[in-house]
Amino acid sequence: MSDWNPTMDLENALNLLSHPYRRAILYCLIEADESLTQDKLAAQIGTWQESAAGGPSEEVHQQICIQLSHCHLPKLAAVNVIEYDKRHGDVVLADKVDDLQPLLDLIQPVDDFPKEMCDCPCQ
């Protein structure tokens, strides 16, 4: 970790990673290694949240989409961790995700969002 020289301070990085939806967004984008739509990200998060109930209802899916579009995606985009095309709903990793990668690597093994969730329809 001695080579890690982030341009983002630790408090801001931890704030960005404090919500499970934002961590799930980053896990899926990193795993996919390509752009994903807001709809696909919402489906992944909904499946994770509602896995015991057999998957997300349309209402839950819409609620997640609203939260992503109004809160979580703009927050990540504002600090250049992702690029978010509001018109088309496309989301892709941006330059500053590298500042968060060491923290994500520490958090993901103990996080509730399973990595294998990103291998589903997200691709």
N, CA, C and O atoms as CSV, one atom per row, in Angstrom:
chain,resi,resn,atom,element,x,y,z
A,1,MET,N,N,0.799,-1.192,0.000
A,1,MET,CA,C,0.000,0.000,0.000
A,1,MET,C,C,0.848,1.264,0.000
A,1,MET,O,O,0.308,2.368,-0.063
A,2,SER,N,N,2.131,1.121,0.068
A,2,SER,CA,C,2.996,2.289,0.082
A,2,SER,C,C,2.959,3.048,-1.237
A,2,SER,O,O,3.292,4.232,-1.264
A,3,ASP,N,N,2.561,2.400,-2.338
A,3,ASP,CA,C,2.478,3.064,-3.635
A,3,ASP,C,C,1.171,3.822,-3.823
A,3,ASP,O,O,1.033,4.577,-4.784
A,4,TRP,N,N,0.222,3.636,-2.933
A,4,TRP,CA,C,-1.086,4.260,-3.059
A,4,TRP,C,C,-0.969,5.735,-2.723
A,4,TRP,O,O,-0.590,6.092,-1.608
A,5,ASN,N,N,-1.290,6.591,-3.680
A,5,ASN,CA,C,-1.212,8.027,-3.492
A,5,ASN,C,C,-2.514,8.647,-3.979
A,5,ASN,O,O,-2.557,9.224,-5.066
A,6,PRO,N,N,-3.576,8.532,-3.184
A,6,PRO,CA,C,-4.881,8.985,-3.645
A,6,PRO,C,C,-4.982,10.501,-3.735
A,6,PRO,O,O,-4.317,11.229,-2.998
A,7,THR,N,N,-5.824,10.960,-4.651
A,7,THR,CA,C,-6.115,12.387,-4.753
A,7,THR,C,C,-7.348,12.726,-3.926
A,7,THR,O,O,-7.702,13.896,-3.783
A,8,MET,N,N,-7.999,11.711,-3.385
A,8,MET,CA,C,-9.196,11.887,-2.557
A,8,MET,C,C,-8.807,11.616,-1.108
A,8,MET,O,O,-8.124,10.635,-0.813
A,9,ASP,N,N,-9.253,12.503,-0.195
A,9,ASP,CA,C,-8.901,12.260,1.210
A,9,ASP,C,C,-9.712,11.089,1.762
A,9,ASP,O,O,-10.765,10.736,1.231
A,10,LEU,N,N,-9.204,10.505,2.822
A,10,LEU,CA,C,-9.783,9.296,3.393
A,10,LEU,C,C,-11.230,9.505,3.839
A,10,LEU,O,O,-12.066,8.627,3.625
A,11,GLU,N,N,-11.538,10.629,4.444
A,11,GLU,CA,C,-12.895,10.883,4.922
A,11,GLU,C,C,-13.897,10.884,3.760
A,11,GLU,O,O,-14.978,10.307,3.878
A,12,ASN,N,N,-13.547,11.521,2.652
A,12,ASN,CA,C,-14.436,11.523,1.486
A,12,ASN,C,C,-14.567,10.133,0.881
A,12,ASN,O,O,-15.652,9.731,0.462
A,13,ALA,N,N,-13.463,9.404,0.838
A,13,ALA,CA,C,-13.503,8.045,0.291
A,13,ALA,C,C,-14.412,7.156,1.132
A,13,ALA,O,O,-15.230,6.414,0.588
A,14,LEU,N,N,-14.276,7.223,2.440
A,14,LEU,CA,C,-15.117,6.415,3.319
A,14,LEU,C,C,-16.577,6.838,3.247
A,14,LEU,O,O,-17.472,5.997,3.327
A,15,ASN,N,N,-16.821,8.127,3.099
A,15,ASN,CA,C,-18.191,8.611,2.933
A,15,ASN,C,C,-18.812,8.030,1.670
A,15,ASN,O,O,-19.958,7.582,1.689
A,16,LEU,N,N,-18.061,8.035,0.575
A,16,LEU,CA,C,-18.581,7.478,-0.680
A,16,LEU,C,C,-18.913,5.998,-0.545
A,16,LEU,O,O,-19.884,5.520,-1.131
A,17,LEU,N,N,-18.119,5.282,0.218
A,17,LEU,CA,C,-18.307,3.838,0.358
A,17,LEU,C,C,-19.215,3.464,1.531
A,17,LEU,O,O,-19.396,2.283,1.826
A,18,SER,N,N,-19.778,4.457,2.191
A,18,SER,CA,C,-20.583,4.176,3.379
A,18,SER,C,C,-21.947,3.566,3.061
A,18,SER,O,O,-22.539,2.912,3.920
A,19,HIS,N,N,-22.452,3.766,1.856
A,19,HIS,CA,C,-23.763,3.204,1.513
A,19,HIS,C,C,-23.586,1.925,0.688
A,19,HIS,O,O,-22.793,1.903,-0.252
A,20,PRO,N,N,-24.318,0.862,1.033
A,20,PRO,CA,C,-24.158,-0.406,0.300
A,20,PRO,C,C,-24.515,-0.313,-1.182
A,20,PRO,O,O,-23.949,-1.054,-1.985
A,21,TYR,N,N,-25.427,0.567,-1.566
A,21,TYR,CA,C,-25.756,0.709,-2.985
A,21,TYR,C,C,-24.554,1.230,-3.769
A,21,TYR,O,O,-24.280,0.757,-4.873
A,22,ARG,N,N,-23.837,2.200,-3.204
A,22,ARG,CA,C,-22.674,2.743,-3.921
A,22,ARG,C,C,-21.570,1.691,-4.031
A,22,ARG,O,O,-20.903,1.590,-5.060
A,23,ARG,N,N,-21.382,0.916,-2.975
A,23,ARG,CA,C,-20.386,-0.157,-3.066
A,23,ARG,C,C,-20.815,-1.187,-4.112
A,23,ARG,O,O,-19.987,-1.641,-4.902
A,24,ALA,N,N,-22.083,-1.555,-4.127
A,24,ALA,CA,C,-22.583,-2.530,-5.101
A,24,ALA,C,C,-22.419,-2.019,-6.523
A,24,ALA,O,O,-22.062,-2.786,-7.418
A,25,ILE,N,N,-22.672,-0.747,-6.743
A,25,ILE,CA,C,-22.480,-0.141,-8.068
A,25,ILE,C,C,-21.034,-0.346,-8.511
A,25,ILE,O,O,-20.772,-0.780,-9.633
A,26,LEU,N,N,-20.108,-0.031,-7.624
A,26,LEU,CA,C,-18.690,-0.144,-7.980
A,26,LEU,C,C,-18.271,-1.595,-8.164
A,26,LEU,O,O,-17.520,-1.898,-9.091
A,27,TYR,N,N,-18.732,-2.498,-7.311
A,27,TYR,CA,C,-18.402,-3.914,-7.476
A,27,TYR,C,C,-18.855,-4.411,-8.847
A,27,TYR,O,O,-18.096,-5.078,-9.549
A,28,CYS,N,N,-20.089,-4.087,-9.227
A,28,CYS,CA,C,-20.622,-4.569,-10.512
A,28,CYS,C,C,-19.865,-3.968,-11.693
A,28,CYS,O,O,-19.554,-4.669,-12.656
A,29,LEU,N,N,-19.569,-2.677,-11.620
A,29,LEU,CA,C,-18.843,-2.041,-12.720
A,29,LEU,C,C,-17.429,-2.599,-12.847
A,29,LEU,O,O,-16.949,-2.822,-13.958
A,30,ILE,N,N,-16.764,-2.824,-11.730
A,30,ILE,CA,C,-15.413,-3.380,-11.766
A,30,ILE,C,C,-15.443,-4.795,-12.330
A,30,ILE,O,O,-14.603,-5.157,-13.154
A,31,GLU,N,N,-16.404,-5.588,-11.888
A,31,GLU,CA,C,-16.514,-6.972,-12.353
A,31,GLU,C,C,-16.865,-7.040,-13.843
A,31,GLU,O,O,-16.324,-7.865,-14.579
A,32,ALA,N,N,-17.771,-6.168,-14.273
A,32,ALA,CA,C,-18.205,-6.177,-15.679
A,32,ALA,C,C,-17.117,-5.648,-16.608
A,32,ALA,O,O,-17.016,-6.079,-17.757
A,33,ASP,N,N,-16.304,-4.715,-16.114
A,33,ASP,CA,C,-15.238,-4.105,-16.901
A,33,ASP,C,C,-15.776,-3.465,-18.182
A,33,ASP,O,O,-15.100,-3.448,-19.211
A,34,GLU,N,N,-16.999,-2.942,-18.104
A,34,GLU,CA,C,-17.622,-2.215,-19.210
A,34,GLU,C,C,-18.748,-1.380,-18.632
A,34,GLU,O,O,-19.051,-1.467,-17.442
A,35,SER,N,N,-19.365,-0.571,-19.479
A,35,SER,CA,C,-20.476,0.232,-18.985
A,35,SER,C,C,-21.690,-0.649,-18.730
A,35,SER,O,O,-21.893,-1.664,-19.397
A,36,LEU,N,N,-22.479,-0.248,-17.766
A,36,LEU,CA,C,-23.728,-0.919,-17.438
A,36,LEU,C,C,-24.815,0.145,-17.378
A,36,LEU,O,O,-24.525,1.329,-17.204
A,37,THR,N,N,-26.041,-0.270,-17.520
A,37,THR,CA,C,-27.130,0.689,-17.406
A,37,THR,C,C,-27.582,0.802,-15.960
A,37,THR,O,O,-27.389,-0.108,-15.155
A,38,GLN,N,N,-28.179,1.925,-15.656
A,38,GLN,CA,C,-28.754,2.129,-14.332
A,38,GLN,C,C,-29.765,1.035,-14.039
A,38,GLN,O,O,-29.852,0.558,-12.907
A,39,ASP,N,N,-30.524,0.636,-15.040
A,39,ASP,CA,C,-31.536,-0.404,-14.875
A,39,ASP,C,C,-30.905,-1.743,-14.473
A,39,ASP,O,O,-31.420,-2.431,-13.593
A,40,LYS,N,N,-29.795,-2.111,-15.115
A,40,LYS,CA,C,-29.113,-3.360,-14.770
A,40,LYS,C,C,-28.534,-3.309,-13.361
A,40,LYS,O,O,-28.585,-4.293,-12.623
A,41,LEU,N,N,-27.983,-2.153,-12.995
A,41,LEU,CA,C,-27.454,-2.002,-11.645
A,41,LEU,C,C,-28.578,-2.109,-10.610
A,41,LEU,O,O,-28.412,-2.753,-9.575
A,42,ALA,N,N,-29.707,-1.484,-10.889
A,42,ALA,CA,C,-30.853,-1.563,-9.973
A,42,ALA,C,C,-31.354,-2.993,-9.853
A,42,ALA,O,O,-31.739,-3.429,-8.767
A,43,ALA,N,N,-31.352,-3.731,-10.968
A,43,ALA,CA,C,-31.782,-5.133,-10.933
A,43,ALA,C,C,-30.849,-5.960,-10.056
A,43,ALA,O,O,-31.309,-6.803,-9.287
A,44,GLN,N,N,-29.540,-5.727,-10.164
A,44,GLN,CA,C,-28.581,-6.459,-9.340
A,44,GLN,C,C,-28.766,-6.153,-7.862
A,44,GLN,O,O,-28.766,-7.059,-7.029
A,45,ILE,N,N,-28.921,-4.887,-7.544
A,45,ILE,CA,C,-29.111,-4.489,-6.150
A,45,ILE,C,C,-30.426,-5.055,-5.625
A,45,ILE,O,O,-30.488,-5.545,-4.498
A,46,GLY,N,N,-31.464,-4.989,-6.433
A,46,GLY,CA,C,-32.761,-5.523,-6.029
A,46,GLY,C,C,-32.726,-7.022,-5.811
A,46,GLY,O,O,-33.324,-7.528,-4.862
A,47,THR,N,N,-32.035,-7.729,-6.675
A,47,THR,CA,C,-31.909,-9.179,-6.516
A,47,THR,C,C,-31.180,-9.514,-5.226
A,47,THR,O,O,-31.558,-10.444,-4.513
A,48,TRP,N,N,-30.141,-8.758,-4.931
A,48,TRP,CA,C,-29.403,-8.956,-3.685
A,48,TRP,C,C,-30.299,-8.693,-2.470
A,48,TRP,O,O,-30.328,-9.490,-1.532
A,49,GLN,N,N,-31.025,-7.580,-2.492
A,49,GLN,CA,C,-31.875,-7.216,-1.364
A,49,GLN,C,C,-33.036,-8.180,-1.174
A,49,GLN,O,O,-33.408,-8.502,-0.045
A,50,GLU,N,N,-33.596,-8.631,-2.263
A,50,GLU,CA,C,-34.820,-9.418,-2.201
A,50,GLU,C,C,-34.580,-10.893,-2.502
A,50,GLU,O,O,-35.519,-11.602,-2.864
A,51,SER,N,N,-33.354,-11.370,-2.361
A,51,SER,CA,C,-33.047,-12.753,-2.732
A,51,SER,C,C,-33.894,-13.760,-1.956
A,51,SER,O,O,-34.275,-14.794,-2.505
A,52,ALA,N,N,-34.188,-13.479,-0.712
A,52,ALA,CA,C,-35.009,-14.395,0.078
A,52,ALA,C,C,-36.452,-14.421,-0.410
A,52,ALA,O,O,-37.159,-15.408,-0.207
A,53,ALA,N,N,-36.889,-13.342,-1.053
A,53,ALA,CA,C,-38.276,-13.248,-1.522
A,53,ALA,C,C,-38.408,-13.651,-2.988
A,53,ALA,O,O,-39.471,-13.468,-3.581
A,54,GLY,N,N,-37.352,-14.192,-3.577
A,54,GLY,CA,C,-37.418,-14.636,-4.963
A,54,GLY,C,C,-37.137,-13.554,-5.980
A,54,GLY,O,O,-37.459,-13.724,-7.156
A,55,GLY,N,N,-36.552,-12.459,-5.571
A,55,GLY,CA,C,-36.219,-11.392,-6.497
A,55,GLY,C,C,-37.055,-10.155,-6.242
A,55,GLY,O,O,-38.061,-10.211,-5.535
A,56,PRO,N,N,-36.638,-9.035,-6.821
A,56,PRO,CA,C,-37.306,-7.771,-6.543
A,56,PRO,C,C,-38.636,-7.633,-7.296
A,56,PRO,O,O,-38.774,-8.090,-8.430
A,57,SER,N,N,-39.579,-7.011,-6.656
A,57,SER,CA,C,-40.827,-6.668,-7.337
A,57,SER,C,C,-40.564,-5.456,-8.227
A,57,SER,O,O,-39.525,-4.806,-8.103
A,58,GLU,N,N,-41.482,-5.158,-9.103
A,58,GLU,CA,C,-41.337,-3.985,-9.972
A,58,GLU,C,C,-41.282,-2.710,-9.127
A,58,GLU,O,O,-40.553,-1.775,-9.455
A,59,GLU,N,N,-42.050,-2.679,-8.049
A,59,GLU,CA,C,-42.062,-1.506,-7.169
A,59,GLU,C,C,-40.698,-1.306,-6.513
A,59,GLU,O,O,-40.190,-0.185,-6.464
A,60,VAL,N,N,-40.107,-2.384,-6.010
A,60,VAL,CA,C,-38.781,-2.299,-5.393
A,60,VAL,C,C,-37.755,-1.860,-6.430
A,60,VAL,O,O,-36.903,-1.016,-6.151
A,61,HIS,N,N,-37.840,-2.436,-7.628
A,61,HIS,CA,C,-36.917,-2.066,-8.704
A,61,HIS,C,C,-37.005,-0.568,-9.003
A,61,HIS,O,O,-35.979,0.098,-9.142
A,62,GLN,N,N,-38.212,-0.043,-9.102
A,62,GLN,CA,C,-38.395,1.381,-9.381
A,62,GLN,C,C,-37.854,2.254,-8.255
A,62,GLN,O,O,-37.255,3.298,-8.509
A,63,GLN,N,N,-38.063,1.829,-7.013
A,63,GLN,CA,C,-37.537,2.590,-5.872
A,63,GLN,C,C,-36.009,2.644,-5.908
A,63,GLN,O,O,-35.407,3.681,-5.628
A,64,ILE,N,N,-35.401,1.532,-6.251
A,64,ILE,CA,C,-33.935,1.501,-6.339
A,64,ILE,C,C,-33.466,2.391,-7.482
A,64,ILE,O,O,-32.499,3.136,-7.323
A,65,CYS,N,N,-34.132,2.326,-8.629
A,65,CYS,CA,C,-33.771,3.195,-9.762
A,65,CYS,C,C,-33.826,4.666,-9.372
A,65,CYS,O,O,-32.941,5.445,-9.726
A,66,ILE,N,N,-34.870,5.040,-8.641
A,66,ILE,CA,C,-35.015,6.436,-8.203
A,66,ILE,C,C,-33.872,6.819,-7.269
A,66,ILE,O,O,-33.286,7.892,-7.410
A,67,GLN,N,N,-33.555,5.941,-6.311
A,67,GLN,CA,C,-32.454,6.235,-5.394
A,67,GLN,C,C,-31.122,6.337,-6.134
A,67,GLN,O,O,-30.307,7.211,-5.834
A,68,LEU,N,N,-30.902,5.449,-7.096
A,68,LEU,CA,C,-29.655,5.505,-7.863
A,68,LEU,C,C,-29.569,6.806,-8.647
A,68,LEU,O,O,-28.545,7.488,-8.607
A,69,SER,N,N,-30.636,7.153,-9.359
A,69,SER,CA,C,-30.575,8.319,-10.248
A,69,SER,C,C,-30.559,9.643,-9.505
A,69,SER,O,O,-29.985,10.614,-10.000
A,70,HIS,N,N,-31.173,9.710,-8.330
A,70,HIS,CA,C,-31.249,10.976,-7.613
A,70,HIS,C,C,-30.184,11.151,-6.537
A,70,HIS,O,O,-29.925,12.272,-6.099
A,71,CYS,N,N,-29.577,10.075,-6.115
A,71,CYS,CA,C,-28.625,10.179,-5.006
A,71,CYS,C,C,-27.274,9.532,-5.323
A,71,CYS,O,O,-26.258,10.221,-5.419
A,72,HIS,N,N,-27.269,8.222,-5.481
A,72,HIS,CA,C,-26.008,7.479,-5.481
A,72,HIS,C,C,-25.164,7.671,-6.738
A,72,HIS,O,O,-23.955,7.877,-6.634
A,73,LEU,N,N,-25.766,7.608,-7.911
A,73,LEU,CA,C,-24.979,7.809,-9.138
A,73,LEU,C,C,-24.456,9.242,-9.245
A,73,LEU,O,O,-23.286,9.427,-9.580
A,74,PRO,N,N,-25.282,10.271,-8.972
A,74,PRO,CA,C,-24.728,11.637,-9.016
A,74,PRO,C,C,-23.608,11.863,-7.993
A,74,PRO,O,O,-22.649,12.584,-8.268
A,75,LYS,N,N,-23.734,11.247,-6.822
A,75,LYS,CA,C,-22.695,11.421,-5.802
A,75,LYS,C,C,-21.370,10.831,-6.270
A,75,LYS,O,O,-20.320,11.443,-6.077
A,76,LEU,N,N,-21.405,9.653,-6.880
A,76,LEU,CA,C,-20.179,9.041,-7.403
A,76,LEU,C,C,-19.649,9.810,-8.612
A,76,LEU,O,O,-18.437,9.944,-8.784
A,77,ALA,N,N,-20.549,10.310,-9.442
A,77,ALA,CA,C,-20.135,11.059,-10.637
A,77,ALA,C,C,-19.526,12.419,-10.267
A,77,ALA,O,O,-18.616,12.897,-10.945
A,78,ALA,N,N,-20.022,13.035,-9.203
A,78,ALA,CA,C,-19.546,14.359,-8.797
A,78,ALA,C,C,-18.066,14.370,-8.443
A,78,ALA,O,O,-17.410,15.407,-8.547
A,79,VAL,N,N,-17.539,13.229,-8.028
A,79,VAL,CA,C,-16.118,13.156,-7.667
A,79,VAL,C,C,-15.320,12.333,-8.680
A,79,VAL,O,O,-14.198,11.909,-8.402
A,80,ASN,N,N,-15.912,12.111,-9.858
A,80,ASN,CA,C,-15.238,11.452,-10.976
A,80,ASN,C,C,-14.853,9.998,-10.682
A,80,ASN,O,O,-13.836,9.508,-11.173
A,81,VAL,N,N,-15.670,9.317,-9.882
A,81,VAL,CA,C,-15.470,7.887,-9.658
A,81,VAL,C,C,-16.171,7.100,-10.767
A,81,VAL,O,O,-15.702,6.043,-11.186
A,82,ILE,N,N,-17.304,7.636,-11.233
A,82,ILE,CA,C,-18.013,7.070,-12.381
A,82,ILE,C,C,-18.376,8.191,-13.337
A,82,ILE,O,O,-18.336,9.369,-12.980
A,83,GLU,N,N,-18.724,7.816,-14.540
A,83,GLU,CA,C,-19.361,8.726,-15.484
A,83,GLU,C,C,-20.779,8.214,-15.652
A,83,GLU,O,O,-21.000,7.021,-15.862
A,84,TYR,N,N,-21.744,9.129,-15.559
A,84,TYR,CA,C,-23.149,8.758,-15.582
A,84,TYR,C,C,-23.879,9.587,-16.625
A,84,TYR,O,O,-23.961,10.810,-16.515
A,85,ASP,N,N,-24.402,8.917,-17.630
A,85,ASP,CA,C,-25.190,9.566,-18.677
A,85,ASP,C,C,-26.656,9.492,-18.261
A,85,ASP,O,O,-27.303,8.458,-18.428
A,86,LYS,N,N,-27.174,10.586,-17.723
A,86,LYS,CA,C,-28.545,10.602,-17.213
A,86,LYS,C,C,-29.574,10.325,-18.305
A,86,LYS,O,O,-30.600,9.692,-18.053
A,87,ARG,N,N,-29.304,10.789,-19.488
A,87,ARG,CA,C,-30.267,10.627,-20.580
A,87,ARG,C,C,-30.472,9.157,-20.951
A,87,ARG,O,O,-31.606,8.708,-21.122
A,88,HIS,N,N,-29.376,8.415,-21.072
A,88,HIS,CA,C,-29.463,7.012,-21.490
A,88,HIS,C,C,-29.334,6.028,-20.323
A,88,HIS,O,O,-29.610,4.838,-20.477
A,89,GLY,N,N,-28.915,6.529,-19.162
A,89,GLY,CA,C,-28.774,5.667,-17.995
A,89,GLY,C,C,-27.504,4.846,-17.977
A,89,GLY,O,O,-27.381,3.919,-17.175
A,90,ASP,N,N,-26.552,5.166,-18.846
A,90,ASP,CA,C,-25.298,4.414,-18.903
A,90,ASP,C,C,-24.349,4.865,-17.795
A,90,ASP,O,O,-24.236,6.052,-17.492
A,91,VAL,N,N,-23.673,3.886,-17.203
A,91,VAL,CA,C,-22.742,4.143,-16.104
A,91,VAL,C,C,-21.448,3.410,-16.411
A,91,VAL,O,O,-21.463,2.237,-16.782
A,92,VAL,N,N,-20.322,4.107,-16.255
A,92,VAL,CA,C,-19.015,3.512,-16.498
A,92,VAL,C,C,-18.041,4.045,-15.455
A,92,VAL,O,O,-18.207,5.158,-14.956
A,93,LEU,N,N,-17.035,3.260,-15.129
A,93,LEU,CA,C,-16.010,3.700,-14.183
A,93,LEU,C,C,-15.218,4.865,-14.748
A,93,LEU,O,O,-15.012,4.958,-15.958
A,94,ALA,N,N,-14.777,5.750,-13.871
A,94,ALA,CA,C,-13.954,6.890,-14.264
A,94,ALA,C,C,-12.619,6.829,-13.517
A,94,ALA,O,O,-12.353,5.889,-12.767
A,95,ASP,N,N,-11.797,7.837,-13.735
A,95,ASP,CA,C,-10.416,7.837,-13.247
A,95,ASP,C,C,-10.261,7.661,-11.737
A,95,ASP,O,O,-9.388,6.914,-11.294
A,96,LYS,N,N,-11.073,8.320,-10.959
A,96,LYS,CA,C,-10.847,8.324,-9.515
A,96,LYS,C,C,-11.264,7.037,-8.820
A,96,LYS,O,O,-11.094,6.911,-7.608
A,97,VAL,N,N,-11.804,6.080,-9.565
A,97,VAL,CA,C,-12.115,4.794,-8.926
A,97,VAL,C,C,-10.827,4.162,-8.386
A,97,VAL,O,O,-10.864,3.395,-7.424
A,98,ASP,N,N,-9.705,4.485,-9.002
A,98,ASP,CA,C,-8.417,3.953,-8.531
A,98,ASP,C,C,-8.125,4.380,-7.091
A,98,ASP,O,O,-7.462,3.656,-6.349
A,99,ASP,N,N,-8.624,5.559,-6.698
A,99,ASP,CA,C,-8.426,6.013,-5.319
A,99,ASP,C,C,-9.194,5.138,-4.332
A,99,ASP,O,O,-8.794,5.003,-3.175
A,100,LEU,N,N,-10.284,4.552,-4.784
A,100,LEU,CA,C,-11.122,3.733,-3.901
A,100,LEU,C,C,-10.779,2.249,-3.943
A,100,LEU,O,O,-11.170,1.498,-3.051
A,101,GLN,N,N,-10.058,1.825,-4.964
A,101,GLN,CA,C,-9.803,0.397,-5.156
A,101,GLN,C,C,-9.168,-0.284,-3.945
A,101,GLN,O,O,-9.611,-1.371,-3.576
A,102,PRO,N,N,-8.148,0.304,-3.309
A,102,PRO,CA,C,-7.577,-0.369,-2.133
A,102,PRO,C,C,-8.593,-0.547,-1.000
A,102,PRO,O,O,-8.578,-1.564,-0.306
A,103,LEU,N,N,-9.461,0.425,-0.816
A,103,LEU,CA,C,-10.496,0.306,0.213
A,103,LEU,C,C,-11.529,-0.744,-0.179
A,103,LEU,O,O,-11.957,-1.538,0.659
A,104,LEU,N,N,-11.931,-0.753,-1.443
A,104,LEU,CA,C,-12.880,-1.761,-1.917
A,104,LEU,C,C,-12.300,-3.167,-1.751
A,104,LEU,O,O,-13.012,-4.100,-1.381
A,105,ASP,N,N,-11.016,-3.306,-2.025
A,105,ASP,CA,C,-10.366,-4.613,-1.873
A,105,ASP,C,C,-10.403,-5.097,-0.422
A,105,ASP,O,O,-10.501,-6.298,-0.173
A,106,LEU,N,N,-10.325,-4.174,0.527
A,106,LEU,CA,C,-10.408,-4.534,1.933
A,106,LEU,C,C,-11.840,-4.828,2.378
A,106,LEU,O,O,-12.078,-5.726,3.186
A,107,ILE,N,N,-12.777,-4.071,1.849
A,107,ILE,CA,C,-14.176,-4.170,2.276
A,107,ILE,C,C,-14.900,-5.346,1.631
A,107,ILE,O,O,-15.657,-6.042,2.308
A,108,GLN,N,N,-14.688,-5.581,0.347
A,108,GLN,CA,C,-15.504,-6.549,-0.387
A,108,GLN,C,C,-15.533,-7.951,0.235
A,108,GLN,O,O,-16.606,-8.553,0.273
A,109,PRO,N,N,-14.427,-8.496,0.718
A,109,PRO,CA,C,-14.507,-9.854,1.283
A,109,PRO,C,C,-15.446,-9.984,2.486
A,109,PRO,O,O,-15.938,-11.077,2.768
A,110,VAL,N,N,-15.696,-8.896,3.185
A,110,VAL,CA,C,-16.572,-8.964,4.356
A,110,VAL,C,C,-17.895,-8.236,4.145
A,110,VAL,O,O,-18.704,-8.131,5.067
A,111,ASP,N,N,-18.114,-7.735,2.934
A,111,ASP,CA,C,-19.333,-6.993,2.634
A,111,ASP,C,C,-20.499,-7.949,2.419
A,111,ASP,O,O,-20.303,-9.120,2.094
A,112,ASP,N,N,-21.703,-7.445,2.603
A,112,ASP,CA,C,-22.912,-8.248,2.423
A,112,ASP,C,C,-23.229,-8.506,0.955
A,112,ASP,O,O,-23.880,-9.500,0.634
A,113,PHE,N,N,-22.783,-7.633,0.065
A,113,PHE,CA,C,-23.091,-7.794,-1.354
A,113,PHE,C,C,-22.148,-8.833,-1.949
A,113,PHE,O,O,-20.948,-8.584,-2.064
A,114,PRO,N,N,-22.676,-9.993,-2.326
A,114,PRO,CA,C,-21.791,-11.063,-2.823
A,114,PRO,C,C,-21.254,-10.764,-4.215
A,114,PRO,O,O,-21.991,-10.326,-5.098
A,115,LYS,N,N,-19.991,-10.999,-4.395
A,115,LYS,CA,C,-19.340,-10.743,-5.683
A,115,LYS,C,C,-20.015,-11.506,-6.826
A,115,LYS,O,O,-20.097,-11.006,-7.947
A,116,GLU,N,N,-20.492,-12.708,-6.538
A,116,GLU,CA,C,-21.121,-13.494,-7.600
A,116,GLU,C,C,-22.412,-12.860,-8.128
A,116,GLU,O,O,-22.880,-13.222,-9.207
A,117,MET,N,N,-22.985,-11.922,-7.381
A,117,MET,CA,C,-24.164,-11.212,-7.875
A,117,MET,C,C,-23.826,-10.434,-9.135
A,117,MET,O,O,-24.692,-10.228,-9.986
A,118,CYS,N,N,-22.598,-10.008,-9.264
A,118,CYS,CA,C,-22.199,-9.217,-10.426
A,118,CYS,C,C,-22.024,-10.073,-11.676
A,118,CYS,O,O,-21.832,-9.534,-12.766
A,119,ASP,N,N,-22.085,-11.373,-11.542
A,119,ASP,CA,C,-21.923,-12.251,-12.693
A,119,ASP,C,C,-23.249,-12.575,-13.360
A,119,ASP,O,O,-23.273,-13.275,-14.372
A,120,CYS,N,N,-24.336,-12.087,-12.821
A,120,CYS,CA,C,-25.668,-12.416,-13.336
A,120,CYS,C,C,-26.026,-11.524,-14.518
A,120,CYS,O,O,-25.167,-11.299,-15.371
A,121,PRO,N,N,-27.243,-11.007,-14.615
A,121,PRO,CA,C,-27.661,-10.221,-15.769
A,121,PRO,C,C,-26.904,-8.920,-15.944
A,121,PRO,O,O,-27.081,-8.228,-16.947
A,122,CYS,N,N,-26.069,-8.581,-14.986
A,122,CYS,CA,C,-25.257,-7.371,-15.070
A,122,CYS,C,C,-24.369,-7.398,-16.305
A,122,CYS,O,O,-24.043,-6.348,-16.858
A,123,GLN,N,N,-23.986,-8.561,-16.730
A,123,GLN,CA,C,-23.012,-8.686,-17.818
A,123,GLN,C,C,-23.596,-8.326,-19.148
A,123,GLN,O,O,-22.902,-8.381,-20.162
